[in-house]
């Protein structure tokens, strides 16, 4: 019982969890994001578990779709359904090793 709890605790302690955001640049339809551009100390031996969500400005007349793919140990690629035409939109990232 206690040995299992200690092993499970140590495993969870070794995991890295990072949460951050970045503005979506205007004039792009795709984007490659290096994890260190959001988390300067990010360092992963293997590709982390990644969740990316988009927050769009309520003032925008447009709605954009977003997908992410090609996760590596250093970054992720993001595609939008159309060219981003106005500022005020953000990408939120959650990474876990």
TIDOTI-287301 format. One record per residue: residue number from 1; residue in three letters; x, z, y of N, C-alpha, C, O in turn. Coordinates in nm, 3 decimals, decimal comma. Atoms other than C-alpha are relative to their C-alpha. Example, Ala and Ser with C-alpha at 12.3 -4.5 7.8 and 13.67 -1.06 7.14 Angstrom:
BEGIN
i=1	aa=ALA	nu=0,089	nw=0,000	nv=-0,119	cau=1,230	caw=0,780	cav=-0,450	cu=0,090	cw=0,000	cv=0,120	ou=0,194	ow=0,066	ov=0,118 $
i=2	aa=SER	nu=-0,082	nw=-0,006	nv=-0,119	cau=1,367	caw=0,714	cav=-0,106	cu=-0,077	cw=0,073	cv=0,109	ou=-0,026	ow=0,090	ov=0,220 $
end
This chain:
BEGIN
i=1	aa=UNK	nu=0,080	nw=0,000	nv=-0,120	cau=0,000	caw=0,000	cav=0,000	cu=0,084	cw=0,000	cv=0,126	ou=0,071	ow=-0,090	ov=0,209 $
i=2	aa=UNK	nu=-0,079	nw=-0,011	nv=-0,124	cau=0,252	caw=0,111	cav=0,266	cu=0,102	cw=-0,112	cv=0,012	ou=0,126	ow=-0,163	ov=0,122 $
i=3	aa=UNK	nu=-0,100	nw=0,107	nv=-0,004	cau=0,515	caw=-0,148	cav=0,169	cu=-0,068	cw=-0,130	cv=0,045	ou=-0,013	ow=-0,203	ov=0,128 $
i=4	aa=UNK	nu=0,074	nw=0,120	nv=-0,037	cau=0,253	caw=-0,427	cav=0,198	cu=-0,033	cw=0,003	cv=0,149	ou=-0,019	ow=-0,099	ov=0,217 $
i=5	aa=UNK	nu=0,035	nw=-0,012	nv=-0,141	cau=0,142	caw=-0,298	cav=0,539	cu=0,122	cw=-0,025	cv=0,088	ou=0,113	ow=-0,092	ov=0,191 $
i=6	aa=UNK	nu=-0,123	nw=0,020	nv=-0,077	cau=0,502	caw=-0,288	cav=0,664	cu=0,041	cw=-0,147	cv=0,000	ou=0,078	ow=-0,201	ov=0,104 $
i=7	aa=UNK	nu=-0,037	nw=0,141	nv=0,008	cau=0,574	caw=-0,641	cav=0,538	cu=-0,094	cw=-0,085	cv=0,087	ou=-0,048	ow=-0,174	ov=0,158 $
i=8	aa=UNK	nu=0,097	nw=0,076	nv=-0,079	cau=0,255	caw=-0,774	cav=0,698	cu=0,027	cw=0,023	cv=0,149	ou=0,021	ow=-0,071	ov=0,228 $
i=9	aa=UNK	nu=-0,028	nw=-0,033	nv=-0,140	cau=0,337	caw=-0,595	cav=1,027	cu=0,126	cw=-0,072	cv=0,048	ou=0,127	ow=-0,129	ov=0,157 $
i=10	aa=UNK	nu=-0,125	nw=0,065	nv=-0,038	cau=0,694	caw=-0,729	cav=1,032	cu=-0,019	cw=-0,151	cv=0,014	ou=0,037	ow=-0,211	ov=0,106 $
i=11	aa=UNK	nu=0,026	nw=0,143	nv=-0,008	cau=0,570	caw=-1,084	cav=0,966	cu=-0,072	cw=-0,034	cv=0,129	ou=-0,038	ow=-0,133	ov=0,195 $
i=12	aa=UNK	nu=0,074	nw=0,025	nv=-0,123	cau=0,325	caw=-1,064	cav=1,256	cu=0,088	cw=0,021	cv=0,123	ou=0,075	ow=-0,051	ov=0,222 $
i=13	aa=UNK	nu=-0,089	nw=-0,026	nv=-0,113	cau=0,592	caw=-0,918	cav=1,485	cu=0,095	cw=-0,116	cv=0,024	ou=0,134	ow=-0,141	ov=0,138 $
i=14	aa=UNK	nu=-0,095	nw=0,109	nv=-0,014	cau=0,820	caw=-1,215	cav=1,417	cu=-0,066	cw=-0,125	cv=0,057	ou=0,004	ow=-0,216	ov=0,101 $
i=15	aa=UNK	nu=0,069	nw=0,116	nv=-0,055	cau=0,555	caw=-1,463	cav=1,529	cu=0,006	cw=0,002	cv=0,152	ou=0,000	ow=0,108	ov=0,215 $
i=16	aa=UNK	nu=-0,004	nw=0,013	nv=-0,146	cau=0,576	caw=-1,591	cav=1,885	cu=-0,135	cw=-0,057	cv=0,045	ou=-0,178	ow=-0,160	ov=-0,005 $
i=17	aa=UNK	nu=0,124	nw=0,050	nv=-0,058	cau=0,253	caw=-1,632	cav=2,081	cu=0,020	cw=-0,022	cv=0,149	ou=0,064	ow=0,069	ov=0,220 $
i=18	aa=UNK	nu=-0,016	nw=0,032	nv=-0,141	cau=0,257	caw=-1,806	cav=2,418	cu=-0,129	cw=-0,064	cv=0,052	ou=-0,190	ow=-0,145	ov=-0,017 $
i=19	aa=UNK	nu=0,119	nw=0,056	nv=-0,063	cau=-0,031	caw=-1,888	cav=2,653	cu=0,038	cw=-0,040	cv=0,142	ou=0,099	ow=0,038	ov=0,214 $
i=20	aa=UNK	nu=-0,033	nw=0,046	nv=-0,133	cau=0,005	caw=-2,097	cav=2,969	cu=-0,080	cw=-0,122	cv=0,040	ou=-0,156	ow=-0,176	ov=-0,040 $
i=21	aa=UNK	nu=0,074	nw=0,113	nv=-0,055	cau=-0,132	caw=-2,373	cav=3,190	cu=0,091	cw=-0,089	cv=0,083	ou=0,198	ow=-0,048	ov=0,127 $
i=22	aa=UNK	nu=-0,068	nw=0,092	nv=-0,090	cau=-0,019	caw=-2,677	cav=3,382	cu=-0,102	cw=-0,093	cv=0,063	ou=-0,202	ow=-0,126	ov=-0,001 $
i=23	aa=UNK	nu=0,091	nw=0,097	nv=-0,060	cau=-0,188	caw=-2,911	cav=3,629	cu=0,014	cw=-0,136	cv=-0,069	ou=0,123	ow=-0,173	ov=-0,111 $
i=24	aa=UNK	nu=-0,005	nw=0,136	nv=0,054	cau=-0,278	caw=-3,256	cav=3,496	cu=0,038	cw=-0,092	cv=0,117	ou=-0,031	ow=-0,094	ov=0,219 $
i=25	aa=UNK	nu=-0,040	nw=0,090	nv=-0,109	cau=-0,093	caw=-3,514	cav=3,708	cu=-0,104	cw=-0,110	cv=0,024	ou=-0,169	ow=-0,158	ov=-0,070 $
i=26	aa=UNK	nu=0,090	nw=0,110	nv=-0,036	cau=-0,302	caw=-3,774	cav=3,892	cu=0,069	cw=-0,132	cv=-0,035	ou=0,190	ow=-0,145	ov=-0,022 $
i=27	aa=UNK	nu=-0,052	nw=0,134	nv=0,026	cau=-0,260	caw=-4,139	cav=3,787	cu=0,054	cw=-0,024	cv=-0,138	ou=0,117	ow=-0,126	ov=-0,163 $
i=28	aa=UNK	nu=-0,050	nw=0,016	nv=0,137	cau=-0,179	caw=-4,086	cav=3,420	cu=-0,116	cw=-0,006	cv=-0,098	ou=-0,224	ow=0,048	ov=-0,072 $
i=29	aa=UNK	nu=0,098	nw=0,003	nv=0,108	cau=-0,371	caw=-4,161	cav=3,100	cu=0,059	cw=0,060	cv=-0,126	ou=-0,012	ow=0,084	ov=-0,224 $
i=30	aa=UNK	nu=-0,068	nw=-0,067	nv=0,112	cau=-0,113	caw=-4,009	cav=2,865	cu=0,114	cw=0,082	cv=0,055	ou=0,163	ow=0,059	ov=0,165 $
i=31	aa=UNK	nu=-0,098	nw=-0,097	nv=-0,049	cau=0,140	caw=-3,733	cav=2,890	cu=0,075	cw=0,058	cv=-0,119	ou=0,015	ow=0,094	ov=-0,220 $
i=32	aa=UNK	nu=-0,081	nw=-0,073	nv=0,097	cau=0,427	caw=-3,591	cav=2,687	cu=0,042	cw=0,130	cv=0,067	ou=0,099	ow=0,129	ov=0,176 $
i=33	aa=UNK	nu=-0,028	nw=-0,131	nv=-0,058	cau=0,468	caw=-3,218	cav=2,747	cu=0,107	cw=0,071	cv=-0,083	ou=0,090	ow=0,091	ov=-0,203 $
i=34	aa=UNK	nu=-0,100	nw=-0,085	nv=0,064	cau=0,784	caw=-3,025	cav=2,666	cu=-0,046	cw=0,145	cv=0,014	ou=-0,086	ow=0,187	ov=0,122 $
i=35	aa=UNK	nu=0,044	nw=-0,140	nv=-0,005	cau=0,700	caw=-2,665	cav=2,576	cu=0,080	cw=0,079	cv=0,104	ou=0,026	ow=0,171	ov=0,167 $
i=36	aa=UNK	nu=-0,082	nw=-0,074	nv=-0,097	cau=0,990	caw=-2,547	cav=2,795	cu=-0,044	cw=-0,026	cv=0,144	ou=-0,007	ow=0,051	ov=0,233 $
i=37	aa=UNK	nu=0,049	nw=0,022	nv=-0,137	cau=0,819	caw=-2,701	cav=3,102	cu=-0,111	cw=0,098	cv=0,035	ou=-0,140	ow=0,120	ov=0,153 $
i=38	aa=UNK	nu=0,106	nw=-0,100	nv=-0,022	cau=0,540	caw=-2,444	cav=3,058	cu=0,053	cw=0,140	cv=-0,029	ou=0,021	ow=0,236	ov=0,041 $
i=39	aa=UNK	nu=-0,058	nw=-0,128	nv=0,045	cau=0,732	caw=-2,167	cav=2,880	cu=0,151	cw=-0,018	cv=-0,002	ou=0,205	ow=-0,063	ov=-0,103 $
i=40	aa=UNK	nu=-0,145	nw=0,026	nv=-0,007	cau=1,099	caw=-2,177	cav=2,993	cu=0,081	cw=0,055	cv=-0,117	ou=0,184	ow=-0,003	ov=-0,152 $
i=41	aa=UNK	nu=-0,077	nw=-0,058	nv=0,109	cau=1,213	caw=-1,956	cav=2,706	cu=-0,049	cw=-0,044	cv=-0,138	ou=-0,003	ow=0,008	ov=-0,240 $
i=42	aa=UNK	nu=0,056	nw=0,045	nv=0,128	cau=1,017	caw=-2,140	cav=2,434	cu=0,108	cw=-0,062	cv=-0,088	ou=0,183	ow=-0,150	ov=-0,044 $
i=43	aa=UNK	nu=-0,095	nw=0,055	nv=0,097	cau=1,226	caw=-2,210	cav=2,127	cu=-0,061	cw=0,015	cv=-0,138	ou=-0,082	ow=0,126	ov=-0,186 $
i=44	aa=UNK	nu=0,064	nw=-0,001	nv=0,132	cau=1,072	caw=-2,306	cav=1,794	cu=0,089	cw=-0,075	cv=-0,100	ou=0,136	ow=-0,185	ov=-0,070 $
i=45	aa=UNK	nu=-0,074	nw=0,066	nv=0,106	cau=1,256	caw=-2,389	cav=1,473	cu=-0,085	cw=-0,109	cv=-0,064	ou=-0,035	ow=-0,215	ov=-0,101 $
i=46	aa=UNK	nu=0,096	nw=0,093	nv=0,058	cau=0,946	caw=-2,563	cav=1,338	cu=-0,111	cw=-0,024	cv=0,101	ou=-0,129	ow=0,056	ov=0,193 $
i=47	aa=UNK	nu=0,112	nw=0,021	nv=-0,092	cau=0,647	caw=-2,717	cav=1,518	cu=-0,096	cw=0,119	cv=-0,003	ou=-0,136	ow=0,164	ov=-0,110 $
i=48	aa=UNK	nu=0,092	nw=-0,115	nv=-0,003	cau=0,423	caw=-2,431	cav=1,636	cu=-0,144	cw=-0,046	cv=-0,021	ou=-0,174	ow=-0,165	ov=-0,013 $
i=49	aa=UNK	nu=0,144	nw=0,027	nv=-0,001	cau=0,048	caw=-2,408	cav=1,591	cu=-0,036	cw=-0,017	cv=0,147	ou=-0,002	ow=0,068	ov=0,230 $
i=50	aa=UNK	nu=0,029	nw=0,032	nv=-0,140	cau=-0,085	caw=-2,565	cav=1,910	cu=-0,150	cw=-0,015	cv=0,020	ou=-0,219	ow=-0,077	ov=-0,061 $
i=51	aa=UNK	nu=0,137	nw=0,027	nv=-0,044	cau=-0,422	caw=-2,549	cav=2,082	cu=0,010	cw=-0,038	cv=0,148	ou=0,065	ow=0,036	ov=0,229 $
i=52	aa=UNK	nu=0,001	nw=0,047	nv=-0,138	cau=-0,468	caw=-2,750	cav=2,401	cu=-0,145	cw=-0,022	cv=0,040	ou=-0,221	ow=-0,087	ov=-0,031 $
i=53	aa=UNK	nu=0,133	nw=0,025	nv=-0,055	cau=-0,784	caw=-2,743	cav=2,609	cu=0,017	cw=-0,047	cv=0,144	ou=0,115	ow=-0,015	ov=0,210 $
i=54	aa=UNK	nu=-0,004	nw=0,051	nv=-0,136	cau=-0,860	caw=-2,918	cav=2,936	cu=-0,106	cw=0,071	cv=0,084	ou=-0,218	ow=0,094	ov=0,039 $
i=55	aa=UNK	nu=0,095	nw=-0,055	nv=-0,099	cau=-1,022	caw=-2,757	cav=3,241	cu=-0,010	cw=-0,102	cv=0,112	ou=0,089	ow=-0,134	ov=0,178 $
i=56	aa=UNK	nu=0,020	nw=0,101	nv=-0,103	cau=-1,172	caw=-3,010	cav=3,476	cu=-0,066	cw=0,060	cv=0,122	ou=-0,150	ow=0,149	ov=0,111 $
i=57	aa=UNK	nu=0,056	nw=-0,048	nv=-0,126	cau=-1,256	caw=-2,951	cav=3,840	cu=-0,150	cw=-0,028	cv=0,003	ou=-0,193	ow=-0,140	ov=-0,025 $
i=58	aa=UNK	nu=0,144	nw=0,023	nv=-0,010	cau=-1,631	caw=-2,901	cav=3,887	cu=-0,035	cw=-0,097	cv=0,113	ou=-0,146	ow=-0,152	ov=0,116 $
i=59	aa=UNK	nu=0,025	nw=0,093	nv=-0,110	cau=-1,598	caw=-3,114	cav=4,203	cu=0,021	cw=-0,146	cv=-0,043	ou=-0,016	ow=-0,237	ov=0,031 $
i=60	aa=UNK	nu=-0,029	nw=0,137	nv=0,045	cau=-1,490	caw=-3,418	cav=3,997	cu=-0,128	cw=-0,072	cv=-0,041	ou=-0,212	ow=-0,014	ov=-0,110 $
i=61	aa=UNK	nu=0,115	nw=0,078	nv=0,045	cau=-1,748	caw=-3,694	cav=3,952	cu=0,019	cw=-0,054	cv=-0,141	ou=-0,073	ow=-0,114	ov=-0,197 $
i=62	aa=UNK	nu=-0,032	nw=0,058	nv=0,131	cau=-1,579	caw=-3,787	cav=3,622	cu=0,019	cw=0,108	cv=-0,106	ou=0,052	ow=0,223	ov=-0,075 $
i=63	aa=UNK	nu=-0,029	nw=-0,085	nv=0,115	cau=-1,551	caw=-3,634	cav=3,277	cu=0,099	cw=-0,078	cv=-0,086	ou=0,076	ow=-0,195	ov=-0,117 $
i=64	aa=UNK	nu=-0,104	nw=0,066	nv=0,079	cau=-1,240	caw=-3,715	cav=3,073	cu=0,006	cw=0,062	cv=-0,139	ou=-0,005	ow=0,183	ov=-0,156 $
i=65	aa=UNK	nu=-0,028	nw=-0,049	nv=0,134	cau=-1,189	caw=-3,690	cav=2,700	cu=0,150	cw=0,024	cv=-0,012	ou=0,229	ow=-0,038	ov=0,061 $
i=66	aa=UNK	nu=-0,141	nw=-0,032	nv=0,017	cau=-0,857	caw=-3,546	cav=2,581	cu=0,027	cw=0,025	cv=-0,147	ou=-0,049	ow=0,095	ov=-0,214 $
i=67	aa=UNK	nu=-0,047	nw=-0,030	nv=0,136	cau=-0,675	caw=-3,548	cav=2,249	cu=0,149	cw=0,032	cv=0,007	ou=0,219	ow=-0,013	ov=0,098 $
i=68	aa=UNK	nu=-0,144	nw=-0,026	nv=0,007	cau=-0,337	caw=-3,414	cav=2,152	cu=0,047	cw=-0,026	cv=-0,141	ou=-0,028	ow=-0,011	ov=-0,238 $
i=69	aa=UNK	nu=-0,055	nw=0,043	nv=0,129	cau=-0,109	caw=-3,523	cav=1,870	cu=0,152	cw=0,006	cv=0,005	ou=0,211	ow=0,041	ov=0,108 $
i=70	aa=UNK	nu=-0,147	nw=0,009	nv=0,009	cau=0,252	caw=-3,558	cav=1,756	cu=0,068	cw=0,129	cv=0,045	ou=0,156	ow=0,127	ov=0,130 $
i=71	aa=UNK	nu=-0,061	nw=-0,130	nv=-0,033	cau=0,339	caw=-3,188	cav=1,776	cu=0,136	cw=0,009	cv=-0,068	ou=0,148	ow=-0,013	ov=-0,189 $
i=72	aa=UNK	nu=-0,134	nw=-0,022	nv=0,055	cau=0,711	caw=-3,125	cav=1,732	cu=0,042	cw=0,143	cv=0,035	ou=-0,037	ow=0,218	ov=0,092 $
i=73	aa=UNK	nu=-0,046	nw=-0,134	nv=-0,037	cau=0,921	caw=-2,811	cav=1,771	cu=0,032	cw=0,010	cv=0,150	ou=0,058	ow=0,120	ov=0,199 $
i=74	aa=UNK	nu=-0,032	nw=-0,003	nv=-0,143	cau=0,983	caw=-2,912	cav=2,137	cu=-0,116	cw=-0,041	cv=0,091	ou=-0,110	ow=-0,015	ov=0,211 $
i=75	aa=UNK	nu=0,108	nw=0,043	nv=-0,089	cau=0,655	caw=-3,059	cav=2,263	cu=-0,118	cw=-0,063	cv=-0,072	ou=-0,128	ow=-0,058	ov=-0,195 $
i=76	aa=UNK	nu=0,124	nw=0,058	nv=0,051	cau=0,324	caw=-3,239	cav=2,221	cu=-0,038	cw=-0,119	cv=0,088	ou=-0,008	ow=-0,121	ov=0,207 $
i=77	aa=UNK	nu=0,050	nw=0,116	nv=-0,075	cau=0,170	caw=-3,573	cav=2,325	cu=-0,149	cw=0,016	cv=0,024	ou=-0,223	ow=0,063	ov=-0,062 $
i=78	aa=UNK	nu=0,139	nw=-0,016	nv=-0,040	cau=-0,162	caw=-3,581	cav=2,509	cu=-0,051	cw=-0,134	cv=0,053	ou=0,016	ow=-0,199	ov=0,133 $
i=79	aa=UNK	nu=0,064	nw=0,123	nv=-0,048	cau=-0,396	caw=-3,877	cav=2,565	cu=-0,133	cw=0,035	cv=0,065	ou=-0,207	ow=0,121	ov=0,017 $
i=80	aa=UNK	nu=0,129	nw=-0,015	nv=-0,069	cau=-0,686	caw=-3,895	cav=2,809	cu=-0,082	cw=-0,126	cv=-0,020	ou=-0,026	ow=-0,233	ov=-0,045 $
i=81	aa=UNK	nu=0,089	nw=0,114	nv=0,023	cau=-0,988	caw=-4,125	cav=2,778	cu=0,009	cw=-0,103	cv=0,112	ou=-0,034	ow=-0,217	ov=0,094 $
i=82	aa=UNK	nu=-0,016	nw=0,090	nv=-0,115	cau=-0,910	caw=-4,280	cav=3,119	cu=0,109	cw=0,056	cv=0,090	ou=0,153	ow=0,170	ov=0,072 $
i=83	aa=UNK	nu=-0,099	nw=-0,046	nv=-0,097	cau=-0,658	caw=-4,257	cav=3,401	cu=-0,061	cw=0,112	cv=0,085	ou=-0,173	ow=0,100	ov=0,135 $
i=84	aa=UNK	nu=0,046	nw=-0,114	nv=-0,081	cau=-0,691	caw=-3,923	cav=3,581	cu=0,004	cw=-0,043	cv=0,147	ou=0,109	ow=-0,081	ov=0,199 $
i=85	aa=UNK	nu=0,012	nw=0,055	nv=-0,135	cau=-0,815	caw=-4,016	cav=3,930	cu=0,006	cw=0,103	cv=0,112	ou=0,021	ow=0,066	ov=0,229 $
i=86	aa=UNK	nu=0,000	nw=-0,100	nv=-0,106	cau=-0,821	caw=-3,684	cav=4,116	cu=0,071	cw=0,128	cv=-0,046	ou=0,080	ow=0,154	ov=-0,166 $
i=87	aa=UNK	nu=-0,068	nw=-0,124	nv=0,036	cau=-0,632	caw=-3,353	cav=4,130	cu=-0,100	cw=0,112	cv=-0,031	ou=-0,221	ow=0,096	ov=-0,016 $
i=88	aa=UNK	nu=0,084	nw=-0,118	nv=0,023	cau=-0,762	caw=-3,011	cav=4,033	cu=-0,036	cw=0,023	cv=-0,146	ou=-0,119	ow=0,109	ov=-0,176 $
i=89	aa=UNK	nu=0,025	nw=-0,016	nv=0,143	cau=-0,760	caw=-3,047	cav=3,653	cu=0,123	cw=0,066	cv=-0,064	ou=0,235	ow=0,050	ov=-0,017 $
i=90	aa=UNK	nu=-0,109	nw=-0,074	nv=0,064	cau=-0,552	caw=-2,832	cav=3,417	cu=-0,005	cw=-0,012	cv=-0,152	ou=-0,111	ow=-0,033	ov=-0,210 $
i=91	aa=UNK	nu=-0,011	nw=-0,013	nv=0,145	cau=-0,430	caw=-2,818	cav=3,059	cu=0,038	cw=0,144	cv=-0,030	ou=0,130	ow=0,199	ov=0,032 $
i=92	aa=UNK	nu=-0,031	nw=-0,135	nv=0,045	cau=-0,432	caw=-2,476	cav=2,890	cu=0,060	cw=-0,007	cv=-0,139	ou=0,005	ow=-0,075	ov=-0,227 $
i=93	aa=UNK	nu=-0,074	nw=0,003	nv=0,126	cau=-0,189	caw=-2,419	cav=2,604	cu=0,004	cw=0,136	cv=-0,065	ou=0,021	ow=0,238	ov=0,001 $
i=94	aa=UNK	nu=-0,021	nw=-0,119	nv=0,081	cau=-0,180	caw=-2,164	cav=2,328	cu=0,090	cw=-0,043	cv=-0,116	ou=0,054	ow=-0,131	ov=-0,193 $
i=95	aa=UNK	nu=-0,097	nw=0,034	nv=0,105	cau=0,123	caw=-2,179	cav=2,097	cu=0,027	cw=0,124	cv=-0,084	ou=0,034	ow=0,236	ov=-0,032 $
i=96	aa=UNK	nu=-0,035	nw=-0,111	nv=0,089	cau=0,199	caw=-1,966	cav=1,795	cu=0,092	cw=-0,054	cv=-0,108	ou=0,064	ow=-0,155	ov=-0,171 $
i=97	aa=UNK	nu=-0,095	nw=0,043	nv=0,104	cau=0,496	caw=-1,993	cav=1,562	cu=-0,051	cw=0,041	cv=-0,137	ou=0,015	ow=0,014	ov=-0,238 $
end
